[in-house]
Amino acid sequence: MRKLSPLILAAAITLGGATTASAIDFKIKGYWSLSYEVATNSAFANSRAGDSTGDDFSAGERLRLQLEAKASKYLSGTVGLEIGDVYYGMAEKRGRSVGGALGADGNPIKLKRAFLDWEVPRTDIKVRMGIQGMKLPLFASDGNFVLDDDAAGIVVSSRVNENVSVTGMWARLLNDNPLETSPQYHDSLNYDVSNPDNDALDFFSLLVPLRFNGLQVTPWLGLATMGDGIGRNPNKDYSEDFIRTSRKKLQEGMGVYTGTGKAPMLLEYGGGETYTWWGGLSANLSRFDPFILKFDFMYGNKRGNGLYRDKTYTKDNGKVKKLGKHAPLDADRYNRSGWFASVLAEYKLDWGTPGIFAWYSSGDDDDLGNGSERMPAMSGNWDYTHTGFKGTTASGAYDGLFAYQPIGLWGLALQLREVPLMEDLKTHLKVLYMRGTNSANMPKKIAESQFMLGESVSGIAPAGAIGSYLTTNDWAMEVDWNTEYKIYENLKLIVEASYLYVDFDKDTWSYTAPDGVKYGRDWVQRPDNPNVFKVGMNFHYSF
């Protein structure tokens, strides 16, 4: 009897737990993604300048699991985990063990989502609280680069009537993660470095989805408020995981002269509180199906500020003016405002869906004193193509080689989707041409400014921290050919083949300094081979 007691006790505990949890419906979903890719010039670099061109072959995998605990249609909780990206043969990445090398045993498990869904009693108001995917609309393409990312916050939505809904969101994107590494920056500011304060980046948005017969329209507004403490840090510089890619997208999307190799942090050239606002409109006209027309427009404006952390400052005429420490500056130099518009027209046929896609985004003029004319952006991967941009279904390494955001660019594409080759096999083709909208005089203006400040001139290059900066003299093209085969109901094989070419104008990106030194020919960021070929096999199992 004594031997049976532990078994009886275990059974009782099990049955008791089952009874307690019987009112909760647990659902699990997710996917496995395994990718095997070959790419030439995958680092998009200049081997003749001594830079590594990267590996030609990459293999990796990613697993995402999402568990929902649903009490009723009014209440549920969800947690999402991600394992990976794990690249085969790699022991660690950014100081974290990922377990891709011999022996495995890494710890690449990350929290992806953790949120609570509930409905306000006796109303139609739905609330989602916690770490979740927050996404602003973009109909003609995917990946809104103002915000389309995981973030911690609250989203509240309600249906007003059958045609009108309202959604409001708040997200705390940064807090207690300042960028500045020098303690001297805090001198004379009465700032307690051991007790950070006013260092949050908050985002607020209001969306009003409108649905009519054959027409969907979503106007929206967004506001980002940035505390002056974001530019301060006595101890750290984001070397841990404020996810390096997200940080770079943020600093290039909100900075002024980023994208040209000189990629300052958010407030390196102007501290202080500031704010950014956006307005957008997305529309989907399907009333004349099989003809479909989609449209997006966004405008954003980031206000500059008047603090500066150093003693030198370059005037527009190239002269260096000495200022007192943390002296006030002309805030207009740190403004950034611009717009983006895109349109997609498609016609569905039995043998496929041909379409035309085009976009235009405002670019910088050649005046360093009035800030940037590119639209500010915070996060999100624009994924129109899967090699130049970030539109791959794979977990591989060779995507987003050209850029993450289509800012300062215009483009025109012909595409053909959903072409059935045989049962469970279809293919897609896309040909894209793009060109910069930034002034061709800007690179030389920045190089001159850097030279007068005594800073590195060779850092001025067309490839920035997270993407390429194209002027009106630079252009690029990409051809994508994707084929998808459904092996089983939940398992598909996607073969991605692409060709990317980027042409940087040599005269535009060359500069002769007043001392006679020539810059621009040996930049590590300039690829000696501007052609990138990629072929990838991606196995995607969803459940």
Number of C-alpha atoms within 10 A of each C-alpha: 6 6 7 9 10 11 11 12 11 12 12 12 12 12 12 12 11 12 10 10 13 11 12 14 12 15 11 13 12 15 17 18 23 23 24 21 22 19 22 19 23 23 20 24 22 20 19 14 15 11 15 15 18 15 13 15 17 20 20 22 22 20 19 19 17 17 17 19 18 18 16 11 9 13 15 19 18 20 19 20 17 18 18 21 20 26 24 17 16 15 19 17 14 11 10 13 18 24 21 23 16 10 9 15 12 16 13 18 15 12 12 18 20 19 21 19 18 19 18 11 9 6 9 12 16 18 21 19 19 19 21 23 16 18 18 22 23 24 23 21 19 16 23 22 25 25 20 20 18 17 20 19 21 20 21 18 19 17 16 12 9 9 12 15 16 17 18 18 20 21 22 16 18 18 17 16 20 22 22 25 15 14 12 12 19 18 11 9 9 7 14 11 14 9 7 18 17 13 21 20 21 18 22 18 19 20 20 20 20 17 17 12 9 12 15 18 21 22 18 21 19 21 19 20 17 23 19 21 26 26 24 28 23 18 14 14 15 16 10 11 12 13 11 14 14 17 19 24 23 21 24 28 26 29 27 30 23 25 26 24 21 24 20 18 21 23 27 17 22 26 25 16 20 19 17 21 19 22 17 21 21 23 23 21 18 15 14 11 12 12 15 17 22 22 22 23 20 22 20 23 23 26 17 26 23 19 21 24 21 16 12 15 18 18 13 14 10 15 12 15 11 12 14 11 15 19 14 15 17 15 18 16 21 25 23 26 24 21 22 22 19 22 21 20 16 19 16 16 12 8 12 17 17 19 19 18 22 19 22 22 24 22 26 26 18 19 16 21 16 19 23 29 25 29 26 28 26 22 27 24 23 23 24 22 21 25 30 29 22 23 18 21 18 25 26 25 22 28 22 21 22 23 24 26 27 25 29 27 24 23 19 17 19 16 18 20 19 19 18 16 14 8 8 13 17 18 19 19 18 21 19 20 16 21 21 26 25 26 18 21 17 20 24 20 17 20 27 20 22 19 18 18 17 10 12 11 23 21 20 26 24 25 27 21 19 26 25 27 26 30 26 18 19 22 20 19 19 23 22 21 19 19 19 21 18 16 14 10 10 11 17 19 20 23 21 23 21 22 19 20 17 22 16 21 16 13 12 19 25 20 23 13 15 10 7 8 8 14 18 22 14 17 23 21 25 22 24 17 16 16 17 22 19 22 21 23 20 25 24 22 18 15 11
